[in-house]
Amino acid sequence: MKSLMLEGIRFHQSLIRTHYFRAIFVLAVAAFAALFIGFYKLVFSAIDDALAVQSSFFVERVRLNVEMGYQRVYRETSSLLVNRAVVRYLSAANSHKARQRVNDFISWWLQEVDNPAYAALTYLDSSGQVIALYPAQKYVDDPAGASREQNAVTAMQATEGATNSASMASMVNRSWAELAPPKKADAYTLVVADSILLLRTIRPILARRSGTTLGFLAVDLHFAHIFGAVTETDRKLLVSQRASGAIIFDGLVEEHRQKDIAAIYPTLGRTLLKPERTESLKVEFRHENADYSAYAVDLEDPAWTLTALVDKTSYIGGASSTGLVLIVTALLFVAIAGTSIIVLSRRVEERTEKLVAARDRLEEELHAAHELQMGLMPRQAPSIAGLDIAGKCQPAAQVGGDFFQYFELEGKRLIIAMADVTGHGMRAAVPTMVFSGLLTNQISYSHTVEDLFLQLNRSLLTTLEKRTFICFALGEMDLDSNLIRLANSGCPCPYFYCARDNTLEEVTTGALPLGLRRDPDYPVQELAMASGDRIIVCSDGIIEASDADGELFGFERVADLLKMGCERGLGAQELIDSVFAAVGSHSSDVEQEDDQTMVVLSLTH
């Protein structure tokens, strides 16, 4: 009986152990299944992260190409918007003489600009109708002229090659007939004959005083020269307008251009068009029975969004649809799967740590570079009896391409100087520091303003990259005679306020930027200053500051502010502060896009 009781106890204990074993086994299987599901999701998350990192490298390369290429085009073509001959031609009803002046100007401009990105230039009237079209090659003018009503295309001299200037003119002209006339600034891609892909940017031409739209300038660019390669393994490039969401280029389907991104890719479009979001983001969406991973980055100038699209089918295949089967069968290989996940996770963590460390180092270096660059500019103006001098530089980023400086020289001479290097950020900051050293050195050896500009230009031609040049304005004042000699290479025209006549005029002397051509002419204009007169020099970052609607601050506002401040008798620093305050109020809803610099010299006695 006792033995039976003992056996019964052992049985119950064994039964309890069996139940515990089953429960433990069920829990273990459930745990393994849960772990596998977790690891399974982590694998695809890691794959998405890896794709996003690779896409970020792809987008970053395209971004650099666009910033360098587009900004150069933007600067080069800015003169085509404000040229007096162009403005007069657009304002005139139909003037053959004005048209001839435009032809001569465009011919000169095309010879001066050495940029293979250009395909064609088109001027349109205020209704969007073509009035003049110039392929980006030397042309022969039509002696008979062309009228707006005819929408005639200027004849060009044909050159040998697969696509000569005449055929390009014909192809571009046909494209205008197939598209709606422009009503505002725009950008889109188009394919002309022989599968030539062009990027077309449209900018309005405004009347200087009234600000009304006189017409438009359309610049057709060879797409590859601006963007470079737009396909990399399984990645395709998508370019869209940041504000409107209009598609500029779609590497998946070219016919999507000018369509609404939210209509073509709803999930992606809604995310990109959110008013408050990060400048770079990752989006997963489904389109036409395929899963896509998208990595998007915003550009500041131009205001576009670059998106890398990756079809994940080649990476994950049908794994997601067979996940449940894999969960059951993969329990046998859980150790191998776990090891693979750990290795992959460690690699992701290591790369993330390296990226974080690199970011921290970059921030420290940028801060140090900011302090160094600010040290290039004077902390206070020279104290000279009878003169009131002030200057201010406000970079768009931690470092920038603008700077100003004063130099007190022997023979009672004073020099004020301002420079604006192409580009923004570190790409512009390094040439700025180089130029500051060259300027300080050359001033000591140059006896005239003309000689100084020539020496600086020769030095920069051998120092700067081909796509980098420097806009530079300088005034040399004789403190005994109060005569000032002004020279300008690419900066906005300096302003001269005459207190006696109460007038503010632009000093229109100018030349090509430094480092652009060998041995150009640098004309100098001499002005006699009297008590109350002022010389004002500013960079284009002030004039081109825009608000949330894209409206520029403009030449007219700058001139009105300066004249008003001079009439009120504001000091040099007060005048600068009033202009910067007005520009800041105008652009309060948007980030500063370009460096802003102003220098004022006032004769007080």
Beta strands, then each sheet from edge to edge (+ up, - down):
strand 1: 118-125
strand 2: 130-135
strand 3: 186-192
strand 4: 196-206
strand 5: 213-222
strand 6: 231-232
strand 7: 235-241
strand 8: 247-250
strand 9: 280-287
strand 10: 290-298
strand 11: 304-311
strand 12: 387-394
strand 13: 402-409
strand 14: 413-421
strand 15: 470-478
strand 16: 483-489
strand 17: 495-498
strand 18: 503-506
strand 19: 525-528
strand 20: 534-538
strand 21: 596-603
sheet 1: 2+ 1- 5+ 4- 3+
sheet 2: 6+ 7- 8+
sheet 3: 6+ 7- 11+ 10- 9+
sheet 4: 12+ 21- 20+ 17- 18+
sheet 5: 13+ 14- 15+ 16- 19+
end
